[in-house]
Amino acid sequence: MISETSAGDASRLEWFKNSYSDSSNSNECVEVATTPGAVHVRDSKNLPGPRLAFGAGAWVGFVSHTARH
C-alpha cells in the first residue's frame, strides 16, 4: 500500500462509488479510481485530501476478504 499525503494529479483519475452506497447520504462513502499500476481510494467527504493506492494483488486480497465477511 502507498499512502499519498496529497491528491496530486487526481484530476486525471476517474473516481466512482460503490453502487450499494446509501443514496440518502451520498457523502458517506469511499471512492475508487483504477490505473494500470494501482487502485486508488479516497474519502468522498474530503476529495482533495489524502488517498491510498493499492497494488493489484493487495486490492484483490482486500476485496476477496471483505466479500467473505
PDB file of N, CA, C and O in Angstrom:
ATOM      1  N   MET A   1       0.842  -1.166   0.000  1.00  0.00           N
ATOM      2  CA  MET A   1       0.000   0.000   0.000  1.00  0.00           C
ATOM      3  C   MET A   1       0.891   1.234   0.000  1.00  0.00           C
ATOM      4  O   MET A   1       1.947   1.260   0.632  1.00  0.00           O
ATOM      5  N   ILE A   2       0.451   2.239  -0.710  1.00  0.00           N
ATOM      6  CA  ILE A   2       1.150   3.516  -0.779  1.00  0.00           C
ATOM      7  C   ILE A   2       0.235   4.561  -0.156  1.00  0.00           C
ATOM      8  O   ILE A   2      -0.915   4.695  -0.574  1.00  0.00           O
ATOM      9  N   SER A   3       0.712   5.290   0.817  1.00  0.00           N
ATOM     10  CA  SER A   3      -0.066   6.368   1.407  1.00  0.00           C
ATOM     11  C   SER A   3       0.346   7.673   0.753  1.00  0.00           C
ATOM     12  O   SER A   3       1.518   8.048   0.785  1.00  0.00           O
ATOM     13  N   GLU A   4      -0.613   8.361   0.162  1.00  0.00           N
ATOM     14  CA  GLU A   4      -0.330   9.623  -0.516  1.00  0.00           C
ATOM     15  C   GLU A   4      -0.876  10.755   0.331  1.00  0.00           C
ATOM     16  O   GLU A   4      -2.062  10.762   0.659  1.00  0.00           O
ATOM     17  N   THR A   5      -0.034  11.713   0.692  1.00  0.00           N
ATOM     18  CA  THR A   5      -0.459  12.790   1.581  1.00  0.00           C
ATOM     19  C   THR A   5      -1.226  13.893   0.872  1.00  0.00           C
ATOM     20  O   THR A   5      -1.875  14.707   1.530  1.00  0.00           O
ATOM     21  N   SER A   6      -1.169  13.939  -0.441  1.00  0.00           N
ATOM     22  CA  SER A   6      -1.973  14.918  -1.170  1.00  0.00           C
ATOM     23  C   SER A   6      -2.591  14.232  -2.372  1.00  0.00           C
ATOM     24  O   SER A   6      -2.152  13.160  -2.789  1.00  0.00           O
ATOM     25  N   ALA A   7      -3.599  14.855  -2.913  1.00  0.00           N
ATOM     26  CA  ALA A   7      -4.314  14.241  -4.022  1.00  0.00           C
ATOM     27  C   ALA A   7      -3.501  14.246  -5.302  1.00  0.00           C
ATOM     28  O   ALA A   7      -3.859  13.559  -6.258  1.00  0.00           O
ATOM     29  N   GLY A   8      -2.422  14.998  -5.343  1.00  0.00           N
ATOM     30  CA  GLY A   8      -1.569  15.003  -6.531  1.00  0.00           C
ATOM     31  C   GLY A   8      -2.363  15.347  -7.762  1.00  0.00           C
ATOM     32  O   GLY A   8      -3.116  16.322  -7.762  1.00  0.00           O
ATOM     33  N   ASP A   9      -2.211  14.568  -8.810  1.00  0.00           N
ATOM     34  CA  ASP A   9      -2.931  14.824 -10.051  1.00  0.00           C
ATOM     35  C   ASP A   9      -4.199  13.991 -10.121  1.00  0.00           C
ATOM     36  O   ASP A   9      -4.412  13.249 -11.079  1.00  0.00           O
ATOM     37  N   ALA A  10      -5.042  14.117  -9.100  1.00  0.00           N
ATOM     38  CA  ALA A  10      -6.281  13.355  -9.028  1.00  0.00           C
ATOM     39  C   ALA A  10      -7.259  13.739 -10.128  1.00  0.00           C
ATOM     40  O   ALA A  10      -8.213  13.004 -10.380  1.00  0.00           O
ATOM     41  N   SER A  11      -7.044  14.877 -10.790  1.00  0.00           N
ATOM     42  CA  SER A  11      -7.967  15.302 -11.840  1.00  0.00           C
ATOM     43  C   SER A  11      -7.965  14.340 -13.022  1.00  0.00           C
ATOM     44  O   SER A  11      -8.939  14.295 -13.773  1.00  0.00           O
ATOM     45  N   ARG A  12      -6.910  13.581 -13.202  1.00  0.00           N
ATOM     46  CA  ARG A  12      -6.846  12.624 -14.308  1.00  0.00           C
ATOM     47  C   ARG A  12      -7.506  11.290 -13.982  1.00  0.00           C
ATOM     48  O   ARG A  12      -7.751  10.485 -14.880  1.00  0.00           O
ATOM     49  N   LEU A  13      -7.792  11.054 -12.722  1.00  0.00           N
ATOM     50  CA  LEU A  13      -8.407   9.802 -12.320  1.00  0.00           C
ATOM     51  C   LEU A  13      -9.919   9.879 -12.473  1.00  0.00           C
ATOM     52  O   LEU A  13     -10.517  10.939 -12.285  1.00  0.00           O
ATOM     53  N   GLU A  14     -10.532   8.751 -12.815  1.00  0.00           N
ATOM     54  CA  GLU A  14     -11.986   8.677 -12.914  1.00  0.00           C
ATOM     55  C   GLU A  14     -12.495   7.952 -11.678  1.00  0.00           C
ATOM     56  O   GLU A  14     -12.416   6.727 -11.592  1.00  0.00           O
ATOM     57  N   TRP A  15     -13.015   8.711 -10.724  1.00  0.00           N
ATOM     58  CA  TRP A  15     -13.458   8.181  -9.445  1.00  0.00           C
ATOM     59  C   TRP A  15     -14.894   7.680  -9.544  1.00  0.00           C
ATOM     60  O   TRP A  15     -15.709   8.250 -10.270  1.00  0.00           O
ATOM     61  N   PHE A  16     -15.199   6.614  -8.812  1.00  0.00           N
ATOM     62  CA  PHE A  16     -16.575   6.125  -8.751  1.00  0.00           C
ATOM     63  C   PHE A  16     -16.854   5.576  -7.359  1.00  0.00           C
ATOM     64  O   PHE A  16     -15.940   5.222  -6.615  1.00  0.00           O
ATOM     65  N   LYS A  17     -18.142   5.515  -7.026  1.00  0.00           N
ATOM     66  CA  LYS A  17     -18.598   4.975  -5.746  1.00  0.00           C
ATOM     67  C   LYS A  17     -19.251   3.629  -5.983  1.00  0.00           C
ATOM     68  O   LYS A  17     -19.687   3.325  -7.094  1.00  0.00           O
ATOM     69  N   ASN A  18     -19.315   2.837  -4.948  1.00  0.00           N
ATOM     70  CA  ASN A  18     -19.973   1.549  -4.999  1.00  0.00           C
ATOM     71  C   ASN A  18     -21.458   1.754  -5.267  1.00  0.00           C
ATOM     72  O   ASN A  18     -22.059   2.695  -4.749  1.00  0.00           O
ATOM     73  N   SER A  19     -22.042   0.891  -6.061  1.00  0.00           N
ATOM     74  CA  SER A  19     -23.467   1.001  -6.366  1.00  0.00           C
ATOM     75  C   SER A  19     -24.337   0.756  -5.135  1.00  0.00           C
ATOM     76  O   SER A  19     -25.522   1.086  -5.147  1.00  0.00           O
ATOM     77  N   TYR A  20     -23.773   0.188  -4.082  1.00  0.00           N
ATOM     78  CA  TYR A  20     -24.512  -0.049  -2.845  1.00  0.00           C
ATOM     79  C   TYR A  20     -24.448   1.131  -1.886  1.00  0.00           C
ATOM     80  O   TYR A  20     -24.969   1.038  -0.775  1.00  0.00           O
ATOM     81  N   SER A  21     -23.828   2.231  -2.280  1.00  0.00           N
ATOM     82  CA  SER A  21     -23.742   3.400  -1.406  1.00  0.00           C
ATOM     83  C   SER A  21     -25.137   3.897  -1.064  1.00  0.00           C
ATOM     84  O   SER A  21     -26.051   3.834  -1.886  1.00  0.00           O
ATOM     85  N   ASP A  22     -25.286   4.383   0.136  1.00  0.00           N
ATOM     86  CA  ASP A  22     -26.557   4.903   0.619  1.00  0.00           C
ATOM     87  C   ASP A  22     -26.914   6.172  -0.150  1.00  0.00           C
ATOM     88  O   ASP A  22     -26.253   7.198   0.010  1.00  0.00           O
ATOM     89  N   SER A  23     -27.938   6.112  -0.971  1.00  0.00           N
ATOM     90  CA  SER A  23     -28.304   7.269  -1.793  1.00  0.00           C
ATOM     91  C   SER A  23     -28.880   8.410  -0.973  1.00  0.00           C
ATOM     92  O   SER A  23     -28.909   9.543  -1.453  1.00  0.00           O
ATOM     93  N   SER A  24     -29.346   8.153   0.257  1.00  0.00           N
ATOM     94  CA  SER A  24     -29.896   9.232   1.083  1.00  0.00           C
ATOM     95  C   SER A  24     -28.801  10.105   1.676  1.00  0.00           C
ATOM     96  O   SER A  24     -29.068  11.234   2.089  1.00  0.00           O
ATOM     97  N   ASN A  25     -27.560   9.595   1.724  1.00  0.00           N
ATOM     98  CA  ASN A  25     -26.444  10.378   2.241  1.00  0.00           C
ATOM     99  C   ASN A  25     -25.208  10.007   1.432  1.00  0.00           C
ATOM    100  O   ASN A  25     -24.339   9.278   1.909  1.00  0.00           O
ATOM    101  N   SER A  26     -25.139  10.502   0.230  1.00  0.00           N
ATOM    102  CA  SER A  26     -24.114  10.077  -0.724  1.00  0.00           C
ATOM    103  C   SER A  26     -22.697  10.493  -0.351  1.00  0.00           C
ATOM    104  O   SER A  26     -21.745  10.048  -0.991  1.00  0.00           O
ATOM    105  N   ASN A  27     -22.532  11.333   0.666  1.00  0.00           N
ATOM    106  CA  ASN A  27     -21.185  11.753   1.056  1.00  0.00           C
ATOM    107  C   ASN A  27     -20.514  10.794   2.028  1.00  0.00           C
ATOM    108  O   ASN A  27     -19.334  10.969   2.331  1.00  0.00           O
ATOM    109  N   GLU A  28     -21.219   9.793   2.523  1.00  0.00           N
ATOM    110  CA  GLU A  28     -20.633   8.834   3.458  1.00  0.00           C
ATOM    111  C   GLU A  28     -20.181   7.600   2.700  1.00  0.00           C
ATOM    112  O   GLU A  28     -20.808   6.543   2.770  1.00  0.00           O
ATOM    113  N   CYS A  29     -19.100   7.751   1.986  1.00  0.00           N
ATOM    114  CA  CYS A  29     -18.649   6.666   1.132  1.00  0.00           C
ATOM    115  C   CYS A  29     -17.174   6.866   0.801  1.00  0.00           C
ATOM    116  O   CYS A  29     -16.624   7.954   0.969  1.00  0.00           O
ATOM    117  N   VAL A  30     -16.565   5.821   0.341  1.00  0.00           N
ATOM    118  CA  VAL A  30     -15.241   5.967  -0.250  1.00  0.00           C
ATOM    119  C   VAL A  30     -15.398   5.896  -1.753  1.00  0.00           C
ATOM    120  O   VAL A  30     -16.354   5.312  -2.264  1.00  0.00           O
ATOM    121  N   GLU A  31     -14.460   6.489  -2.452  1.00  0.00           N
ATOM    122  CA  GLU A  31     -14.458   6.446  -3.909  1.00  0.00           C
ATOM    123  C   GLU A  31     -13.202   5.719  -4.359  1.00  0.00           C
ATOM    124  O   GLU A  31     -12.176   5.735  -3.679  1.00  0.00           O
ATOM    125  N   VAL A  32     -13.303   5.084  -5.513  1.00  0.00           N
ATOM    126  CA  VAL A  32     -12.207   4.286  -6.054  1.00  0.00           C
ATOM    127  C   VAL A  32     -11.916   4.744  -7.478  1.00  0.00           C
ATOM    128  O   VAL A  32     -12.830   5.084  -8.230  1.00  0.00           O
ATOM    129  N   ALA A  33     -10.646   4.750  -7.839  1.00  0.00           N
ATOM    130  CA  ALA A  33     -10.213   5.023  -9.214  1.00  0.00           C
ATOM    131  C   ALA A  33      -9.120   4.007  -9.548  1.00  0.00           C
ATOM    132  O   ALA A  33      -8.267   3.709  -8.712  1.00  0.00           O
ATOM    133  N   THR A  34      -9.151   3.486 -10.753  1.00  0.00           N
ATOM    134  CA  THR A  34      -8.153   2.494 -11.140  1.00  0.00           C
ATOM    135  C   THR A  34      -7.191   3.063 -12.174  1.00  0.00           C
ATOM    136  O   THR A  34      -7.564   3.874 -13.022  1.00  0.00           O
ATOM    137  N   THR A  35      -5.954   2.617 -12.081  1.00  0.00           N
ATOM    138  CA  THR A  35      -4.921   2.923 -13.062  1.00  0.00           C
ATOM    139  C   THR A  35      -4.227   1.596 -13.373  1.00  0.00           C
ATOM    140  O   THR A  35      -4.444   0.617 -12.659  1.00  0.00           O
ATOM    141  N   PRO A  36      -3.409   1.539 -14.408  1.00  0.00           N
ATOM    142  CA  PRO A  36      -2.740   0.275 -14.708  1.00  0.00           C
ATOM    143  C   PRO A  36      -1.895  -0.274 -13.556  1.00  0.00           C
ATOM    144  O   PRO A  36      -1.742  -1.490 -13.437  1.00  0.00           O
ATOM    145  N   GLY A  37      -1.350   0.590 -12.715  1.00  0.00           N
ATOM    146  CA  GLY A  37      -0.471   0.112 -11.655  1.00  0.00           C
ATOM    147  C   GLY A  37      -1.054   0.094 -10.260  1.00  0.00           C
ATOM    148  O   GLY A  37      -0.411  -0.410  -9.339  1.00  0.00           O
ATOM    149  N   ALA A  38      -2.276   0.637 -10.067  1.00  0.00           N
ATOM    150  CA  ALA A  38      -2.802   0.740  -8.707  1.00  0.00           C
ATOM    151  C   ALA A  38      -4.309   0.984  -8.705  1.00  0.00           C
ATOM    152  O   ALA A  38      -4.906   1.379  -9.706  1.00  0.00           O
ATOM    153  N   VAL A  39      -4.892   0.730  -7.537  1.00  0.00           N
ATOM    154  CA  VAL A  39      -6.270   1.111  -7.264  1.00  0.00           C
ATOM    155  C   VAL A  39      -6.190   2.184  -6.187  1.00  0.00           C
ATOM    156  O   VAL A  39      -5.613   1.960  -5.123  1.00  0.00           O
ATOM    157  N   HIS A  40      -6.767   3.344  -6.460  1.00  0.00           N
ATOM    158  CA  HIS A  40      -6.715   4.491  -5.561  1.00  0.00           C
ATOM    159  C   HIS A  40      -8.036   4.582  -4.792  1.00  0.00           C
ATOM    160  O   HIS A  40      -9.103   4.340  -5.357  1.00  0.00           O
ATOM    161  N   VAL A  41      -7.966   4.928  -3.514  1.00  0.00           N
ATOM    162  CA  VAL A  41      -9.142   5.036  -2.664  1.00  0.00           C
ATOM    163  C   VAL A  41      -9.072   6.371  -1.931  1.00  0.00           C
ATOM    164  O   VAL A  41      -8.018   6.756  -1.423  1.00  0.00           O
ATOM    165  N   ARG A  42     -10.208   7.076  -1.881  1.00  0.00           N
ATOM    166  CA  ARG A  42     -10.271   8.350  -1.154  1.00  0.00           C
ATOM    167  C   ARG A  42     -11.614   8.474  -0.448  1.00  0.00           C
ATOM    168  O   ARG A  42     -12.572   7.774  -0.773  1.00  0.00           O
ATOM    169  N   ASP A  43     -11.662   9.372   0.517  1.00  0.00           N
ATOM    170  CA  ASP A  43     -12.874   9.672   1.273  1.00  0.00           C
ATOM    171  C   ASP A  43     -13.720  10.650   0.462  1.00  0.00           C
ATOM    172  O   ASP A  43     -13.226  11.702   0.055  1.00  0.00           O
ATOM    173  N   SER A  44     -14.970  10.320   0.228  1.00  0.00           N
ATOM    174  CA  SER A  44     -15.827  11.197  -0.581  1.00  0.00           C
ATOM    175  C   SER A  44     -16.135  12.520   0.110  1.00  0.00           C
ATOM    176  O   SER A  44     -16.583  13.463  -0.543  1.00  0.00           O
ATOM    177  N   LYS A  45     -15.904  12.609   1.422  1.00  0.00           N
ATOM    178  CA  LYS A  45     -16.129  13.869   2.146  1.00  0.00           C
ATOM    179  C   LYS A  45     -14.929  14.799   2.076  1.00  0.00           C
ATOM    180  O   LYS A  45     -15.023  15.960   2.473  1.00  0.00           O
ATOM    181  N   ASN A  46     -13.795  14.302   1.574  1.00  0.00           N
ATOM    182  CA  ASN A  46     -12.564  15.098   1.525  1.00  0.00           C
ATOM    183  C   ASN A  46     -11.855  14.827   0.193  1.00  0.00           C
ATOM    184  O   ASN A  46     -10.780  14.227   0.171  1.00  0.00           O
ATOM    185  N   LEU A  47     -12.443  15.259  -0.889  1.00  0.00           N
ATOM    186  CA  LEU A  47     -11.944  14.937  -2.227  1.00  0.00           C
ATOM    187  C   LEU A  47     -10.497  15.343  -2.482  1.00  0.00           C
ATOM    188  O   LEU A  47      -9.764  14.561  -3.087  1.00  0.00           O
ATOM    189  N   PRO A  48     -10.047  16.515  -2.058  1.00  0.00           N
ATOM    190  CA  PRO A  48      -8.650  16.870  -2.333  1.00  0.00           C
ATOM    191  C   PRO A  48      -7.672  16.300  -1.298  1.00  0.00           C
ATOM    192  O   PRO A  48      -6.461  16.479  -1.428  1.00  0.00           O
ATOM    193  N   GLY A  49      -8.182  15.627  -0.287  1.00  0.00           N
ATOM    194  CA  GLY A  49      -7.338  15.143   0.798  1.00  0.00           C
ATOM    195  C   GLY A  49      -6.541  13.898   0.459  1.00  0.00           C
ATOM    196  O   GLY A  49      -6.387  13.543  -0.710  1.00  0.00           O
ATOM    197  N   PRO A  50      -6.038  13.239   1.489  1.00  0.00           N
ATOM    198  CA  PRO A  50      -5.188  12.060   1.300  1.00  0.00           C
ATOM    199  C   PRO A  50      -5.942  10.921   0.613  1.00  0.00           C
ATOM    200  O   PRO A  50      -7.170  10.847   0.664  1.00  0.00           O
ATOM    201  N   ARG A  51      -5.199  10.063  -0.012  1.00  0.00           N
ATOM    202  CA  ARG A  51      -5.785   8.862  -0.608  1.00  0.00           C
ATOM    203  C   ARG A  51      -4.781   7.728  -0.465  1.00  0.00           C
ATOM    204  O   ARG A  51      -3.597   7.955  -0.216  1.00  0.00           O
ATOM    205  N   LEU A  52      -5.262   6.531  -0.624  1.00  0.00           N
ATOM    206  CA  LEU A  52      -4.421   5.347  -0.564  1.00  0.00           C
ATOM    207  C   LEU A  52      -4.321   4.753  -1.956  1.00  0.00           C
ATOM    208  O   LEU A  52      -5.245   4.879  -2.759  1.00  0.00           O
ATOM    209  N   ALA A  53      -3.207   4.110  -2.239  1.00  0.00           N
ATOM    210  CA  ALA A  53      -3.031   3.423  -3.514  1.00  0.00           C
ATOM    211  C   ALA A  53      -2.590   1.998  -3.204  1.00  0.00           C
ATOM    212  O   ALA A  53      -1.628   1.785  -2.466  1.00  0.00           O
ATOM    213  N   PHE A  54      -3.293   1.031  -3.768  1.00  0.00           N
ATOM    214  CA  PHE A  54      -3.007  -0.381  -3.559  1.00  0.00           C
ATOM    215  C   PHE A  54      -2.569  -1.019  -4.868  1.00  0.00           C
ATOM    216  O   PHE A  54      -3.128  -0.726  -5.924  1.00  0.00           O
ATOM    217  N   GLY A  55      -1.578  -1.883  -4.799  1.00  0.00           N
ATOM    218  CA  GLY A  55      -1.210  -2.681  -5.957  1.00  0.00           C
ATOM    219  C   GLY A  55      -2.319  -3.680  -6.250  1.00  0.00           C
ATOM    220  O   GLY A  55      -3.177  -3.923  -5.401  1.00  0.00           O
ATOM    221  N   ALA A  56      -2.308  -4.258  -7.440  1.00  0.00           N
ATOM    222  CA  ALA A  56      -3.378  -5.174  -7.859  1.00  0.00           C
ATOM    223  C   ALA A  56      -3.542  -6.348  -6.898  1.00  0.00           C
ATOM    224  O   ALA A  56      -4.667  -6.690  -6.533  1.00  0.00           O
ATOM    225  N   GLY A  57      -2.448  -6.965  -6.485  1.00  0.00           N
ATOM    226  CA  GLY A  57      -2.532  -8.113  -5.586  1.00  0.00           C
ATOM    227  C   GLY A  57      -3.136  -7.761  -4.241  1.00  0.00           C
ATOM    228  O   GLY A  57      -3.961  -8.507  -3.713  1.00  0.00           O
ATOM    229  N   ALA A  58      -2.733  -6.636  -3.686  1.00  0.00           N
ATOM    230  CA  ALA A  58      -3.277  -6.193  -2.398  1.00  0.00           C
ATOM    231  C   ALA A  58      -4.766  -5.889  -2.520  1.00  0.00           C
ATOM    232  O   ALA A  58      -5.537  -6.207  -1.614  1.00  0.00           O
ATOM    233  N   TRP A  59      -5.175  -5.281  -3.621  1.00  0.00           N
ATOM    234  CA  TRP A  59      -6.585  -4.940  -3.810  1.00  0.00           C
ATOM    235  C   TRP A  59      -7.430  -6.207  -3.944  1.00  0.00           C
ATOM    236  O   TRP A  59      -8.499  -6.306  -3.342  1.00  0.00           O
ATOM    237  N   VAL A  60      -6.957  -7.169  -4.728  1.00  0.00           N
ATOM    238  CA  VAL A  60      -7.691  -8.427  -4.893  1.00  0.00           C
ATOM    239  C   VAL A  60      -7.834  -9.125  -3.545  1.00  0.00           C
ATOM    240  O   VAL A  60      -8.899  -9.653  -3.226  1.00  0.00           O
ATOM    241  N   GLY A  61      -6.767  -9.128  -2.761  1.00  0.00           N
ATOM    242  CA  GLY A  61      -6.845  -9.736  -1.432  1.00  0.00           C
ATOM    243  C   GLY A  61      -7.837  -9.037  -0.537  1.00  0.00           C
ATOM    244  O   GLY A  61      -8.594  -9.694   0.177  1.00  0.00           O
ATOM    245  N   PHE A  62      -7.851  -7.717  -0.560  1.00  0.00           N
ATOM    246  CA  PHE A  62      -8.790  -6.930   0.241  1.00  0.00           C
ATOM    247  C   PHE A  62     -10.230  -7.209  -0.171  1.00  0.00           C
ATOM    248  O   PHE A  62     -11.076  -7.468   0.684  1.00  0.00           O
ATOM    249  N   VAL A  63     -10.518  -7.160  -1.466  1.00  0.00           N
ATOM    250  CA  VAL A  63     -11.881  -7.391  -1.957  1.00  0.00           C
ATOM    251  C   VAL A  63     -12.322  -8.819  -1.637  1.00  0.00           C
ATOM    252  O   VAL A  63     -13.461  -9.028  -1.218  1.00  0.00           O
ATOM    253  N   SER A  64     -11.444  -9.802  -1.828  1.00  0.00           N
ATOM    254  CA  SER A  64     -11.784 -11.192  -1.516  1.00  0.00           C
ATOM    255  C   SER A  64     -12.119 -11.358  -0.043  1.00  0.00           C
ATOM    256  O   SER A  64     -13.087 -12.030   0.316  1.00  0.00           O
ATOM    257  N   HIS A  65     -11.304 -10.736   0.808  1.00  0.00           N
ATOM    258  CA  HIS A  65     -11.540 -10.831   2.251  1.00  0.00           C
ATOM    259  C   HIS A  65     -12.861 -10.189   2.643  1.00  0.00           C
ATOM    260  O   HIS A  65     -13.632 -10.780   3.399  1.00  0.00           O
ATOM    261  N   THR A  66     -13.133  -9.004   2.147  1.00  0.00           N
ATOM    262  CA  THR A  66     -14.366  -8.321   2.530  1.00  0.00           C
ATOM    263  C   THR A  66     -15.601  -9.009   1.966  1.00  0.00           C
ATOM    264  O   THR A  66     -16.666  -8.951   2.581  1.00  0.00           O
ATOM    265  N   ALA A  67     -15.485  -9.653   0.819  1.00  0.00           N
ATOM    266  CA  ALA A  67     -16.631 -10.367   0.244  1.00  0.00           C
ATOM    267  C   ALA A  67     -17.025 -11.562   1.111  1.00  0.00           C
ATOM    268  O   ALA A  67     -18.193 -11.948   1.145  1.00  0.00           O
ATOM    269  N   ARG A  68     -16.054 -12.147   1.809  1.00  0.00           N
ATOM    270  CA  ARG A  68     -16.335 -13.302   2.670  1.00  0.00           C
ATOM    271  C   ARG A  68     -16.868 -12.892   4.030  1.00  0.00           C
ATOM    272  O   ARG A  68     -17.401 -13.733   4.754  1.00  0.00           O
ATOM    273  N   HIS A  69     -16.741 -11.624   4.399  1.00  0.00           N
ATOM    274  CA  HIS A  69     -17.151 -11.199   5.743  1.00  0.00           C
ATOM    275  C   HIS A  69     -18.262 -10.220   5.695  1.00  0.00           C
ATOM    276  O   HIS A  69     -18.725  -9.762   6.739  1.00  0.00           O
TER     277      HIS A  69
END
